Amino acid sequence: MNSDTVRTSINLPRNLHRRMHEAAARKGCSARELILEVVARVVEEVQASRPVRGLDFDDPPIFPLAGRRINLTNEEIYDLIEFP
Protein backbone atom coordinates (compact mmCIF):
# COMPACT_ATOMS: atom_id res chain seq x y z
CA MET A 1 0.00 0.00 0.00
CA ASN A 2 1.18 3.52 -0.83
CA SER A 3 2.41 5.60 2.13
CA ASP A 4 0.30 8.56 0.87
CA THR A 5 -2.95 6.66 1.42
CA VAL A 6 -5.12 6.10 4.47
CA ARG A 7 -7.06 2.90 4.99
CA THR A 8 -10.65 3.41 6.08
CA SER A 9 -13.80 1.35 6.32
CA ILE A 10 -17.51 2.10 6.11
CA ASN A 11 -20.65 0.08 6.64
CA LEU A 12 -22.90 0.06 3.59
CA PRO A 13 -26.40 -1.32 3.35
CA ARG A 14 -26.30 -4.66 1.50
CA ASN A 15 -28.46 -3.40 -1.35
CA LEU A 16 -26.22 -0.36 -1.92
CA HIS A 17 -23.09 -2.52 -1.73
CA ARG A 18 -24.49 -4.86 -4.40
CA ARG A 19 -25.54 -1.97 -6.65
CA MET A 20 -22.13 -0.35 -6.23
CA HIS A 21 -20.36 -3.49 -7.44
CA GLU A 22 -22.81 -3.79 -10.34
CA ALA A 23 -22.19 -0.15 -11.32
CA ALA A 24 -18.43 -0.66 -11.14
CA ALA A 25 -18.67 -3.77 -13.35
CA ARG A 26 -20.80 -1.89 -15.91
CA LYS A 27 -18.24 0.90 -15.89
CA GLY A 28 -15.36 -1.56 -16.23
CA CYS A 29 -13.57 -0.61 -13.03
CA SER A 30 -13.24 -1.88 -9.49
CA ALA A 31 -15.50 -0.78 -6.66
CA ARG A 32 -12.46 0.96 -5.12
CA GLU A 33 -11.88 2.99 -8.28
CA LEU A 34 -15.57 3.89 -8.43
CA ILE A 35 -15.55 5.05 -4.79
CA LEU A 36 -12.40 7.15 -5.30
CA GLU A 37 -13.86 8.77 -8.41
CA VAL A 38 -17.14 9.67 -6.70
CA VAL A 39 -15.48 10.99 -3.53
CA ALA A 40 -13.05 13.12 -5.56
CA ARG A 41 -15.92 14.53 -7.65
CA VAL A 42 -17.98 15.45 -4.57
CA VAL A 43 -14.99 17.07 -2.86
CA GLU A 44 -14.32 19.19 -5.97
CA GLU A 45 -17.98 20.27 -6.14
CA VAL A 46 -17.97 21.32 -2.49
CA GLN A 47 -14.73 23.28 -2.88
CA ALA A 48 -16.03 25.00 -6.01
CA SER A 49 -19.22 26.07 -4.26
CA ARG A 50 -17.57 27.57 -1.17
CA PRO A 51 -18.97 31.04 -0.52
CA VAL A 52 -16.68 33.98 -1.19
CA ARG A 53 -15.96 36.15 1.82
CA GLY A 54 -17.78 39.47 1.84
CA LEU A 55 -14.87 41.69 2.87
CA ASP A 56 -11.35 41.75 1.50
CA PHE A 57 -8.19 42.78 3.32
CA ASP A 58 -7.62 45.36 0.60
CA ASP A 59 -10.90 47.13 1.49
CA PRO A 60 -10.42 50.38 3.39
CA PRO A 61 -11.16 50.03 7.11
CA ILE A 62 -14.53 51.24 8.35
CA PHE A 63 -12.97 52.37 11.62
CA PRO A 64 -9.66 54.24 11.59
CA LEU A 65 -6.76 52.58 13.38
CA ALA A 66 -7.10 55.01 16.31
CA GLY A 67 -10.50 53.47 17.01
CA ARG A 68 -12.55 56.59 16.47
CA ARG A 69 -15.91 56.17 14.79
CA ILE A 70 -16.60 57.34 11.29
CA ASN A 71 -20.01 58.84 10.69
CA LEU A 72 -21.55 56.86 7.84
CA THR A 73 -25.11 56.71 6.65
CA ASN A 74 -26.75 53.37 5.84
CA GLU A 75 -26.44 54.15 2.15
CA GLU A 76 -22.69 54.75 2.50
CA ILE A 77 -22.29 51.47 4.40
CA TYR A 78 -24.20 49.56 1.68
CA ASP A 79 -21.87 51.11 -0.92
CA LEU A 80 -18.82 49.80 0.98
CA ILE A 81 -20.08 46.26 1.62
CA GLU A 82 -21.06 43.83 -1.13
CA PHE A 83 -24.04 41.71 -0.22
CA PRO A 84 -24.73 38.39 -2.00
VEXSE-593888 format. One record per residue: x, y, z of N, C-alpha, C, O in turn; chain; residue number from 1. Coordinates in steps of 0.2 Angstrom, whole numbers, padded with zeros to 4 digits. Each point is the difference from the previous one (the first is absolute). Layout:
! residues N
@n.c1->X; n.c2->Y; n.c3->Z; ca.c1->X; ca.c2->Y; ca.c3->Z; c.c1->X; c.c2->Y; c.c3->Z; o.c1->X; o.c2->Y; o.c3->Z; chaine->A; num->NUM
...
This chain:
! residues 84
@n.c1->0004; n.c2->-0006; n.c3->0000; ca.c1->-0004; ca.c2->0006; ca.c3->0000; c.c1->0004; c.c2->0006; c.c3->0000; o.c1->0006; o.c2->0000; o.c3->0003; chaine->A; num->1
@n.c1->-0008; n.c2->0005; n.c3->-0007; ca.c1->0004; ca.c2->0007; ca.c3->0000; c.c1->0000; c.c2->0003; c.c3->0007; o.c1->-0005; o.c2->0000; o.c3->0003; chaine->A; num->2
@n.c1->0011; n.c2->0003; n.c3->-0002; ca.c1->0000; ca.c2->0004; ca.c3->0007; c.c1->-0004; c.c2->0006; c.c3->0000; o.c1->-0001; o.c2->0003; o.c3->0005; chaine->A; num->3
@n.c1->-0001; n.c2->0000; n.c3->-0011; ca.c1->-0005; ca.c2->0006; ca.c3->-0001; c.c1->-0007; c.c2->-0002; c.c3->0001; o.c1->-0004; o.c2->0005; o.c3->-0001; chaine->A; num->4
@n.c1->0002; n.c2->-0011; n.c3->0003; ca.c1->-0007; ca.c2->-0002; ca.c3->0000; c.c1->-0002; c.c2->-0001; c.c3->0007; o.c1->0005; o.c2->-0002; o.c3->0005; chaine->A; num->5
@n.c1->-0011; n.c2->0002; n.c3->-0003; ca.c1->-0003; ca.c2->-0002; ca.c3->0006; c.c1->-0005; c.c2->-0005; c.c3->-0001; o.c1->-0004; o.c2->0001; o.c3->-0004; chaine->A; num->6
@n.c1->0005; n.c2->-0006; n.c3->0008; ca.c1->-0005; ca.c2->-0005; ca.c3->0000; c.c1->-0006; c.c2->0001; c.c3->0004; o.c1->0001; o.c2->0002; o.c3->0006; chaine->A; num->7
@n.c1->-0007; n.c2->-0002; n.c3->-0008; ca.c1->-0006; ca.c2->0001; ca.c3->0003; c.c1->-0005; c.c2->-0005; c.c3->-0001; o.c1->0000; o.c2->-0004; o.c3->-0005; chaine->A; num->8
@n.c1->-0006; n.c2->0003; n.c3->0009; ca.c1->-0005; ca.c2->-0004; ca.c3->-0001; c.c1->-0007; c.c2->0003; c.c3->0001; o.c1->0000; o.c2->0004; o.c3->0005; chaine->A; num->9
@n.c1->-0005; n.c2->-0006; n.c3->-0009; ca.c1->-0007; ca.c2->0002; ca.c3->0002; c.c1->-0004; c.c2->-0005; c.c3->-0001; o.c1->0001; o.c2->-0006; o.c3->-0003; chaine->A; num->10
@n.c1->-0007; n.c2->0006; n.c3->0006; ca.c1->-0005; ca.c2->-0005; ca.c3->0000; c.c1->-0005; c.c2->0003; c.c3->-0005; o.c1->-0003; o.c2->0005; o.c3->0001; chaine->A; num->11
@n.c1->0001; n.c2->-0009; n.c3->-0006; ca.c1->-0004; ca.c2->0001; ca.c3->-0005; c.c1->-0006; c.c2->-0004; c.c3->0001; o.c1->0000; o.c2->-0006; o.c3->0001; chaine->A; num->12
@n.c1->-0006; n.c2->0008; n.c3->-0003; ca.c1->-0006; ca.c2->-0005; ca.c3->0000; c.c1->0001; c.c2->-0005; c.c3->-0006; o.c1->0003; o.c2->0002; o.c3->-0005; chaine->A; num->13
@n.c1->-0005; n.c2->-0008; n.c3->0006; ca.c1->0002; ca.c2->-0005; ca.c3->-0005; c.c1->-0003; c.c2->0001; c.c3->-0007; o.c1->0004; o.c2->-0001; o.c3->-0004; chaine->A; num->14
@n.c1->-0010; n.c2->0004; n.c3->0004; ca.c1->-0002; ca.c2->0002; ca.c3->-0007; c.c1->0004; c.c2->0005; c.c3->-0003; o.c1->0002; o.c2->-0001; o.c3->-0006; chaine->A; num->15
@n.c1->0000; n.c2->0006; n.c3->0009; ca.c1->0005; ca.c2->0005; ca.c3->-0003; c.c1->0007; c.c2->-0003; c.c3->-0001; o.c1->0002; o.c2->0002; o.c3->-0006; chaine->A; num->16
@n.c1->0000; n.c2->-0006; n.c3->0010; ca.c1->0007; ca.c2->-0004; ca.c3->-0002; c.c1->-0001; c.c2->-0004; c.c3->-0006; o.c1->0005; o.c2->0001; o.c3->-0004; chaine->A; num->17
@n.c1->-0010; n.c2->-0004; n.c3->0003; ca.c1->-0001; ca.c2->-0004; ca.c3->-0006; c.c1->-0001; c.c2->0004; c.c3->-0006; o.c1->0003; o.c2->-0001; o.c3->-0005; chaine->A; num->18
@n.c1->-0007; n.c2->0007; n.c3->0005; ca.c1->-0001; ca.c2->0004; ca.c3->-0005; c.c1->0007; c.c2->0004; c.c3->-0002; o.c1->0001; o.c2->0001; o.c3->-0006; chaine->A; num->19
@n.c1->0003; n.c2->0000; n.c3->0011; ca.c1->0006; ca.c2->0003; ca.c3->-0001; c.c1->0005; c.c2->-0004; c.c3->-0004; o.c1->0003; o.c2->0002; o.c3->-0005; chaine->A; num->20
@n.c1->-0003; n.c2->-0009; n.c3->0007; ca.c1->0004; ca.c2->-0004; ca.c3->-0004; c.c1->-0003; c.c2->-0001; c.c3->-0007; o.c1->0004; o.c2->-0001; o.c3->-0005; chaine->A; num->21
@n.c1->-0010; n.c2->0001; n.c3->0004; ca.c1->-0003; ca.c2->-0001; ca.c3->-0007; c.c1->0002; c.c2->0006; c.c3->-0004; o.c1->0001; o.c2->-0001; o.c3->-0006; chaine->A; num->22
@n.c1->-0002; n.c2->0007; n.c3->0009; ca.c1->0002; ca.c2->0006; ca.c3->-0004; c.c1->0007; c.c2->0000; c.c3->-0002; o.c1->0002; o.c2->0002; o.c3->-0005; chaine->A; num->23
@n.c1->0003; n.c2->-0004; n.c3->0010; ca.c1->0007; ca.c2->0000; ca.c3->-0002; c.c1->0001; c.c2->-0005; c.c3->-0005; o.c1->0004; o.c2->0001; o.c3->-0005; chaine->A; num->24
@n.c1->-0007; n.c2->-0007; n.c3->0005; ca.c1->0001; ca.c2->-0005; ca.c3->-0006; c.c1->-0003; c.c2->0003; c.c3->-0006; o.c1->0003; o.c2->-0001; o.c3->-0006; chaine->A; num->25
@n.c1->-0009; n.c2->0005; n.c3->0006; ca.c1->-0002; ca.c2->0003; ca.c3->-0007; c.c1->0005; c.c2->0005; c.c3->-0002; o.c1->0001; o.c2->0001; o.c3->-0006; chaine->A; num->26
@n.c1->0002; n.c2->0002; n.c3->0010; ca.c1->0005; ca.c2->0006; ca.c3->-0001; c.c1->0007; c.c2->-0003; c.c3->-0002; o.c1->0004; o.c2->0003; o.c3->-0003; chaine->A; num->27
@n.c1->-0003; n.c2->-0010; n.c3->0004; ca.c1->0006; ca.c2->-0003; ca.c3->-0001; c.c1->0006; c.c2->0002; c.c3->0005; o.c1->0006; o.c2->0000; o.c3->-0002; chaine->A; num->28
@n.c1->-0008; n.c2->0001; n.c3->0008; ca.c1->0005; ca.c2->0002; ca.c3->0005; c.c1->-0001; c.c2->-0004; c.c3->0006; o.c1->-0006; o.c2->-0003; o.c3->0001; chaine->A; num->29
@n.c1->0010; n.c2->0004; n.c3->0004; ca.c1->-0001; ca.c2->-0003; ca.c3->0007; c.c1->-0005; c.c2->0004; c.c3->0004; o.c1->0000; o.c2->0006; o.c3->-0002; chaine->A; num->30
@n.c1->-0002; n.c2->-0009; n.c3->0007; ca.c1->-0004; ca.c2->0004; ca.c3->0005; c.c1->0004; c.c2->0005; c.c3->0003; o.c1->-0003; o.c2->0006; o.c3->0001; chaine->A; num->31
@n.c1->0009; n.c2->-0007; n.c3->0000; ca.c1->0005; ca.c2->0005; ca.c3->0003; c.c1->0001; c.c2->0006; c.c3->-0004; o.c1->-0001; o.c2->0006; o.c3->0002; chaine->A; num->32
@n.c1->0002; n.c2->-0008; n.c3->-0009; ca.c1->0001; ca.c2->0006; ca.c3->-0004; c.c1->-0007; c.c2->0004; c.c3->-0001; o.c1->0001; o.c2->0006; o.c3->0000; chaine->A; num->33
@n.c1->-0006; n.c2->-0009; n.c3->0000; ca.c1->-0007; ca.c2->0003; ca.c3->0000; c.c1->-0001; c.c2->0005; c.c3->0006; o.c1->-0002; o.c2->0006; o.c3->-0001; chaine->A; num->34
@n.c1->0004; n.c2->-0009; n.c3->0007; ca.c1->-0001; ca.c2->0004; ca.c3->0006; c.c1->0005; c.c2->0006; c.c3->0000; o.c1->-0002; o.c2->0006; o.c3->0001; chaine->A; num->35
@n.c1->0008; n.c2->-0007; n.c3->-0003; ca.c1->0005; ca.c2->0006; ca.c3->0000; c.c1->-0002; c.c2->0005; c.c3->-0005; o.c1->0000; o.c2->0006; o.c3->0001; chaine->A; num->36
@n.c1->-0003; n.c2->-0008; n.c3->-0007; ca.c1->-0002; ca.c2->0005; ca.c3->-0005; c.c1->-0006; c.c2->0004; c.c3->0003; o.c1->0000; o.c2->0006; o.c3->-0001; chaine->A; num->37
@n.c1->-0005; n.c2->-0009; n.c3->0004; ca.c1->-0006; ca.c2->0003; ca.c3->0002; c.c1->0002; c.c2->0005; c.c3->0006; o.c1->-0002; o.c2->0006; o.c3->0000; chaine->A; num->38
@n.c1->0006; n.c2->-0008; n.c3->0005; ca.c1->0003; ca.c2->0004; ca.c3->0005; c.c1->0003; c.c2->0006; c.c3->-0002; o.c1->-0001; o.c2->0006; o.c3->0002; chaine->A; num->39
@n.c1->0006; n.c2->-0007; n.c3->-0007; ca.c1->0004; ca.c2->0006; ca.c3->-0003; c.c1->-0005; c.c2->0005; c.c3->-0003; o.c1->0001; o.c2->0006; o.c3->0000; chaine->A; num->40
@n.c1->-0006; n.c2->-0009; n.c3->-0004; ca.c1->-0005; ca.c2->0005; ca.c3->-0003; c.c1->-0004; c.c2->0004; c.c3->0005; o.c1->0000; o.c2->0006; o.c3->-0001; chaine->A; num->41
@n.c1->-0002; n.c2->-0009; n.c3->0006; ca.c1->-0004; ca.c2->0003; ca.c3->0005; c.c1->0004; c.c2->0005; c.c3->0004; o.c1->-0002; o.c2->0006; o.c3->0001; chaine->A; num->42
@n.c1->0009; n.c2->-0007; n.c3->0000; ca.c1->0004; ca.c2->0004; ca.c3->0004; c.c1->0001; c.c2->0006; c.c3->-0005; o.c1->0000; o.c2->0006; o.c3->0003; chaine->A; num->43
@n.c1->0001; n.c2->-0007; n.c3->-0009; ca.c1->0001; ca.c2->0006; ca.c3->-0005; c.c1->-0006; c.c2->0004; c.c3->0000; o.c1->0001; o.c2->0007; o.c3->0000; chaine->A; num->44
@n.c1->-0007; n.c2->-0010; n.c3->0000; ca.c1->-0006; ca.c2->0004; ca.c3->-0001; c.c1->-0001; c.c2->0005; c.c3->0006; o.c1->-0002; o.c2->0005; o.c3->0000; chaine->A; num->45
@n.c1->0004; n.c2->-0008; n.c3->0006; ca.c1->-0001; ca.c2->0004; ca.c3->0007; c.c1->0005; c.c2->0005; c.c3->0000; o.c1->-0002; o.c2->0006; o.c3->0002; chaine->A; num->46
@n.c1->0008; n.c2->-0007; n.c3->-0004; ca.c1->0005; ca.c2->0005; ca.c3->0000; c.c1->-0001; c.c2->0006; c.c3->-0005; o.c1->0001; o.c2->0006; o.c3->0001; chaine->A; num->47
@n.c1->-0004; n.c2->-0008; n.c3->-0007; ca.c1->-0002; ca.c2->0005; ca.c3->-0005; c.c1->-0006; c.c2->0004; c.c3->0002; o.c1->-0001; o.c2->0006; o.c3->-0002; chaine->A; num->48
@n.c1->-0003; n.c2->-0008; n.c3->0007; ca.c1->-0006; ca.c2->0003; ca.c3->0002; c.c1->0001; c.c2->0004; c.c3->0006; o.c1->-0005; o.c2->0003; o.c3->0003; chaine->A; num->49
@n.c1->0011; n.c2->-0003; n.c3->0000; ca.c1->0001; ca.c2->0004; ca.c3->0006; c.c1->-0002; c.c2->0007; c.c3->-0001; o.c1->0002; o.c2->0003; o.c3->-0005; chaine->A; num->50
@n.c1->-0005; n.c2->0000; n.c3->0010; ca.c1->-0002; ca.c2->0007; ca.c3->-0001; c.c1->0006; c.c2->0005; c.c3->0001; o.c1->0005; o.c2->-0002; o.c3->0003; chaine->A; num->51
@n.c1->-0005; n.c2->0007; n.c3->-0007; ca.c1->0006; ca.c2->0005; ca.c3->0000; c.c1->-0001; c.c2->0005; c.c3->0006; o.c1->-0006; o.c2->0002; o.c3->0001; chaine->A; num->52
@n.c1->0011; n.c2->-0001; n.c3->0002; ca.c1->-0001; ca.c2->0005; ca.c3->0006; c.c1->-0002; c.c2->0007; c.c3->-0002; o.c1->0002; o.c2->0002; o.c3->-0006; chaine->A; num->53
@n.c1->-0006; n.c2->0001; n.c3->0010; ca.c1->-0003; ca.c2->0006; ca.c3->-0002; c.c1->0005; c.c2->0006; c.c3->0000; o.c1->0000; o.c2->0004; o.c3->-0004; chaine->A; num->54
@n.c1->0005; n.c2->-0004; n.c3->0009; ca.c1->0005; ca.c2->0005; ca.c3->0000; c.c1->0006; c.c2->-0002; c.c3->-0002; o.c1->0002; o.c2->-0006; o.c3->0001; chaine->A; num->55
@n.c1->0003; n.c2->0010; n.c3->-0003; ca.c1->0006; ca.c2->-0001; ca.c3->-0002; c.c1->0005; c.c2->0004; c.c3->0004; o.c1->-0002; o.c2->0005; o.c3->0002; chaine->A; num->56
@n.c1->0008; n.c2->-0008; n.c3->-0001; ca.c1->0005; ca.c2->0004; ca.c3->0004; c.c1->0002; c.c2->0006; c.c3->-0004; o.c1->0003; o.c2->0005; o.c3->0003; chaine->A; num->57
@n.c1->-0004; n.c2->-0004; n.c3->-0009; ca.c1->0002; ca.c2->0006; ca.c3->-0004; c.c1->-0005; c.c2->0005; c.c3->0001; o.c1->0001; o.c2->0006; o.c3->-0002; chaine->A; num->58
@n.c1->-0007; n.c2->-0007; n.c3->0004; ca.c1->-0005; ca.c2->0005; ca.c3->0001; c.c1->0002; c.c2->0005; c.c3->0006; o.c1->0003; o.c2->-0002; o.c3->0004; chaine->A; num->59
@n.c1->-0005; n.c2->0008; n.c3->-0005; ca.c1->0002; ca.c2->0005; ca.c3->0005; c.c1->-0004; c.c2->-0002; c.c3->0006; o.c1->-0005; o.c2->-0002; o.c3->0000; chaine->A; num->60
@n.c1->0008; n.c2->0004; n.c3->0006; ca.c1->-0003; ca.c2->-0002; ca.c3->0007; c.c1->-0006; c.c2->0005; c.c3->0001; o.c1->0000; o.c2->0006; o.c3->-0002; chaine->A; num->61
@n.c1->-0005; n.c2->-0009; n.c3->0005; ca.c1->-0006; ca.c2->0004; ca.c3->0002; c.c1->0002; c.c2->0005; c.c3->0006; o.c1->-0002; o.c2->0005; o.c3->0000; chaine->A; num->62
@n.c1->0006; n.c2->-0008; n.c3->0004; ca.c1->0002; ca.c2->0004; ca.c3->0006; c.c1->0008; c.c2->0001; c.c3->-0001; o.c1->0003; o.c2->-0004; o.c3->-0002; chaine->A; num->63
@n.c1->-0001; n.c2->0011; n.c3->0003; ca.c1->0007; ca.c2->0001; ca.c3->0000; c.c1->0004; c.c2->-0004; c.c3->0005; o.c1->-0003; o.c2->-0002; o.c3->0005; chaine->A; num->64
@n.c1->0009; n.c2->0002; n.c3->-0006; ca.c1->0004; ca.c2->-0004; ca.c3->0005; c.c1->0000; c.c2->0003; c.c3->0007; o.c1->0001; o.c2->-0004; o.c3->0005; chaine->A; num->65
@n.c1->-0002; n.c2->0010; n.c3->-0004; ca.c1->-0001; ca.c2->0003; ca.c3->0007; c.c1->-0006; c.c2->-0002; c.c3->0003; o.c1->0000; o.c2->0001; o.c3->0006; chaine->A; num->66
@n.c1->-0005; n.c2->-0004; n.c3->-0009; ca.c1->-0006; ca.c2->-0003; ca.c3->0003; c.c1->-0005; c.c2->0005; c.c3->0000; o.c1->-0005; o.c2->-0001; o.c3->0003; chaine->A; num->67
@n.c1->0006; n.c2->0007; n.c3->-0006; ca.c1->-0006; ca.c2->0005; ca.c3->0000; c.c1->-0005; c.c2->-0002; c.c3->-0005; o.c1->0002; o.c2->-0003; o.c3->-0005; chaine->A; num->68
@n.c1->-0008; n.c2->0005; n.c3->0007; ca.c1->-0006; ca.c2->-0002; ca.c3->-0005; c.c1->0000; c.c2->0005; c.c3->-0006; o.c1->0002; o.c2->0005; o.c3->0000; chaine->A; num->69
@n.c1->-0004; n.c2->-0008; n.c3->-0006; ca.c1->-0001; ca.c2->0004; ca.c3->-0006; c.c1->-0008; c.c2->0000; c.c3->0000; o.c1->-0003; o.c2->-0005; o.c3->0000; chaine->A; num->70
@n.c1->0001; n.c2->0011; n.c3->-0002; ca.c1->-0007; ca.c2->0001; ca.c3->-0001; c.c1->-0002; c.c2->-0002; c.c3->-0007; o.c1->0002; o.c2->0004; o.c3->-0004; chaine->A; num->71
@n.c1->-0005; n.c2->-0009; n.c3->0004; ca.c1->-0003; ca.c2->-0003; ca.c3->-0007; c.c1->-0007; c.c2->-0001; c.c3->0000; o.c1->-0003; o.c2->-0002; o.c3->0005; chaine->A; num->72
@n.c1->0000; n.c2->0004; n.c3->-0010; ca.c1->-0008; ca.c2->-0001; ca.c3->-0001; c.c1->0000; c.c2->-0008; c.c3->-0002; o.c1->0004; o.c2->-0003; o.c3->-0002; chaine->A; num->73
@n.c1->-0010; n.c2->0001; n.c3->0003; ca.c1->-0002; ca.c2->-0007; ca.c3->-0003; c.c1->0002; c.c2->-0001; c.c3->-0007; o.c1->0003; o.c2->-0005; o.c3->-0002; chaine->A; num->74
@n.c1->-0005; n.c2->0010; n.c3->-0002; ca.c1->0002; ca.c2->0000; ca.c3->-0007; c.c1->0007; c.c2->-0001; c.c3->-0001; o.c1->0003; o.c2->-0004; o.c3->-0005; chaine->A; num->75
@n.c1->0001; n.c2->0008; n.c3->0008; ca.c1->0008; ca.c2->0000; ca.c3->0000; c.c1->0002; c.c2->-0007; c.c3->0002; o.c1->0005; o.c2->-0003; o.c3->-0003; chaine->A; num->76
@n.c1->-0008; n.c2->0000; n.c3->0008; ca.c1->0003; ca.c2->-0007; ca.c3->0002; c.c1->-0002; c.c2->-0005; c.c3->-0005; o.c1->0004; o.c2->-0004; o.c3->-0002; chaine->A; num->77
@n.c1->-0010; n.c2->0005; n.c3->-0001; ca.c1->-0002; ca.c2->-0005; ca.c3->-0006; c.c1->0005; c.c2->0001; c.c3->-0006; o.c1->0001; o.c2->-0005; o.c3->-0003; chaine->A; num->78
@n.c1->0001; n.c2->0011; n.c3->0002; ca.c1->0005; ca.c2->0001; ca.c3->-0006; c.c1->0006; c.c2->-0004; c.c3->0002; o.c1->0004; o.c2->-0002; o.c3->-0005; chaine->A; num->79
@n.c1->-0002; n.c2->0002; n.c3->0011; ca.c1->0007; ca.c2->-0003; ca.c3->0002; c.c1->0000; c.c2->-0008; c.c3->0000; o.c1->0005; o.c2->-0003; o.c3->-0001; chaine->A; num->80
@n.c1->-0011; n.c2->0000; n.c3->0003; ca.c1->0000; ca.c2->-0007; ca.c3->0001; c.c1->-0004; c.c2->-0003; c.c3->-0006; o.c1->-0006; o.c2->0002; o.c3->-0001; chaine->A; num->81
@n.c1->0008; n.c2->-0007; n.c3->-0001; ca.c1->-0003; ca.c2->-0004; ca.c3->-0006; c.c1->-0004; c.c2->-0005; c.c3->0004; o.c1->0002; o.c2->-0004; o.c3->0003; chaine->A; num->82
@n.c1->-0009; n.c2->0004; n.c3->-0005; ca.c1->-0004; ca.c2->-0005; ca.c3->0003; c.c1->-0002; c.c2->-0005; c.c3->-0006; o.c1->0000; o.c2->0001; o.c3->-0005; chaine->A; num->83
@n.c1->0000; n.c2->-0008; n.c3->0007; ca.c1->-0002; ca.c2->-0005; ca.c3->-0005; c.c1->-0006; c.c2->0001; c.c3->-0003; o.c1->-0002; o.c2->-0004; o.c3->-0005; chaine->A; num->84
